[in-house]
Amino acid sequence: MKDMQWLKETVFCHRGLHNNRDIPENSRAAFKRAAQAGLGSELDVYLTKDGKLIVHHDATLKRMCGKRMSPYRIDTSRLSDYPLIGTSECIPLFTDVLGDLGENGKLIVEIKTTTRVEATCSAVYEALKDFPGKWCIESFNWAITDWWVKHHPEVIIGQLYDIYAFQFLPAKAREQYKKMDFLAIPVKKPREEYFGKIKAAHPEKMIIMWTIRTNDTYAAALKMADNIIFECDDKNPDYISIATAKEFFKDKGVK
């Protein structure tokens, strides 16, 4: 039996507890801030050309670092060359994030789509196998989630679903949900007619909903999800607060 209780007790910050001003997303500061607040974090990993895992989301460095290049091409011996949105924070190594968090870490690790599935997944496992915190794996790419089912079925594994039909329909046709411990679905297009039926037939399958930002999306998650990945911004009056996110299980009536 997999220990999934921690996934039912901790809400998760989208790319750490950031504001993309002085605390950038997917930064060491954002993950430490989340842990200090008693929250989990969702983060994204790539395997670079020099064989290191970095934490970064986008397919290019343009938005966060102002550079028109792929994260796969990063030279990790020069991470200071990749400052995040003009702050002192740089794109971090995955191992540094894990070292910062230690046993207080609670992570949903998204492995970004790649043609190097074996190398990337093996590197992620090696980084995490002795991590004293809690962790699970998710990906939009079913080749990646299938790798974990085949090689490390003891790990908690989740299939990410996108709003786009080109990703959703093949995953639906492959019945990916049957192999997964949780399904991570978008609040923007939750497809209740599909995921609702799965949940009714398989109540043990967790539904984690992303990305919860506003009161209306929070209400939608209360209706359908077992947990949330949320984002807050203290300068955006429409975004939910940290306090609201922390009340999710109580508001849902989970004891």
Residue pairs with C-beta under 8 A, 6 or more apart in sequence:
2 154
2 155
2 156
2 181
4 156
4 181
4 182
4 206
6 106
6 134
7 134
7 136
7 156
7 182
7 206
7 208
7 227
8 206
8 226
8 227
8 249
8 254
9 249
10 38
10 39
10 40
10 106
10 227
11 39
11 40
11 227
11 228
11 229
11 230
11 245
11 246
11 248
11 249
12 39
12 40
12 41
12 42
12 106
12 108
12 208
12 227
12 228
12 229
12 230
13 30
13 34
13 39
13 40
13 41
13 42
13 229
13 230
13 231
14 25
14 42
14 210
14 211
14 229
14 230
14 231
15 25
15 26
15 30
15 41
15 42
15 43
15 44
15 57
15 231
16 23
16 25
16 26
16 27
16 29
16 30
16 31
16 33
16 34
16 41
16 43
17 23
17 30
17 31
17 33
17 34
17 37
17 39
17 41
17 232
17 242
18 24
18 25
18 26
18 27
18 29
18 30
18 33
19 233
19 234
19 235
20 85
20 233
21 85
21 235
22 87
23 29
23 30
23 33
23 87
23 89
24 30
24 64
24 84
24 85
24 87
24 89
25 57
25 64
25 84
26 43
26 44
26 55
26 56
26 57
26 64
26 84
26 91
26 92
27 84
27 87
27 89
27 90
27 92
28 89
28 92
28 96
28 97
28 100
29 89
30 41
31 41
31 43
31 97
31 100
31 101
31 105
32 100
32 101
34 40
34 41
35 41
35 101
35 104
35 105
35 106
37 242
38 246
39 106
39 242
39 245
39 246
40 106
40 107
40 108
40 134
41 105
41 106
41 107
41 108
42 107
42 108
42 110
42 210
42 229
43 55
43 97
43 107
43 108
43 109
43 110
44 55
44 56
44 57
44 110
44 112
45 53
45 54
45 55
45 56
45 94
45 109
45 110
45 111
45 112
45 120
45 124
46 53
46 54
46 56
46 71
46 72
46 112
46 114
46 120
47 53
47 72
47 114
47 116
47 119
47 120
47 123
48 54
48 71
48 72
48 73
48 74
48 75
48 76
49 72
49 73
49 74
49 75
50 74
50 75
50 76
50 77
51 119
51 123
52 76
52 93
52 94
53 93
53 94
53 95
53 120
53 123
53 124
53 127
54 71
54 74
54 76
54 79
54 91
54 92
54 93
54 94
55 91
55 92
55 93
55 94
55 97
56 64
56 71
56 91
57 64
57 112
58 64
58 71
59 70
59 71
60 67
60 68
60 69
60 70
60 71
61 67
61 68
61 69
61 70
61 71
61 74
61 82
61 91
62 68
64 84
64 85
64 91
65 82
65 83
65 84
65 85
65 91
67 82
71 91
72 114
74 82
74 91
75 81
76 93
79 90
79 91
79 92
79 93
80 90
81 90
82 90
82 91
83 89
83 90
84 90
84 91
94 124
94 127
95 127
98 105
98 127
98 128
98 131
98 133
101 107
101 133
102 132
102 133
103 132
103 133
104 133
105 131
105 132
105 133
105 134
105 135
106 133
106 134
106 135
107 133
107 134
107 135
107 136
108 135
108 136
108 138
108 158
108 184
108 208
108 229
109 124
109 128
109 135
109 136
109 137
109 138
110 138
110 139
110 160
111 120
111 121
111 124
111 137
111 138
111 139
111 141
111 144
112 139
113 139
113 140
113 141
113 144
114 120
114 141
114 144
117 141
117 143
117 144
117 147
118 147
120 144
121 144
121 147
121 148
121 151
124 137
125 151
125 152
125 155
128 135
135 156
136 155
136 156
136 157
136 158
136 181
136 182
137 145
137 148
137 155
137 156
137 157
137 158
138 145
138 157
138 158
138 159
138 160
138 182
138 184
139 145
139 159
139 160
140 160
140 161
140 162
140 167
142 159
142 170
142 171
142 174
142 176
145 157
145 158
145 159
145 176
145 179
145 180
146 179
148 155
148 157
149 157
149 179
156 181
156 182
157 179
157 180
157 181
157 182
158 180
158 181
158 182
158 183
158 184
158 206
158 208
159 171
159 176
159 177
159 179
159 180
159 182
159 183
159 184
160 184
161 167
161 168
161 171
161 183
161 184
161 185
161 186
161 191
162 168
162 186
163 186
163 188
163 189
168 191
172 194
177 183
177 198
177 202
177 205
180 205
181 205
181 206
182 205
182 206
182 207
182 208
182 226
183 195
183 198
183 205
183 206
183 207
183 208
184 207
184 208
184 209
184 210
184 229
185 191
185 195
185 207
185 208
185 209
185 210
185 225
186 209
186 210
186 211
187 209
187 210
187 211
187 212
187 217
187 220
187 221
190 209
190 220
190 224
192 224
195 207
195 224
196 224
198 205
199 205
199 207
199 224
206 226
206 227
207 224
207 225
207 226
207 227
208 225
208 226
208 227
208 228
208 229
209 220
209 221
209 224
209 225
209 227
209 228
209 229
210 228
210 229
211 217
211 229
211 230
211 231
212 218
212 221
212 228
212 229
212 230
212 231
212 240
212 245
213 230
213 231
213 232
213 238
213 239
213 240
214 238
214 239
214 240
215 238
215 240
215 244
218 228
218 230
218 240
218 244
218 245
218 248
221 228
221 248
222 248
222 251
222 252
227 248
228 245
228 248
230 240
230 245
231 239
232 239
232 240
232 241
232 242
232 245
233 239
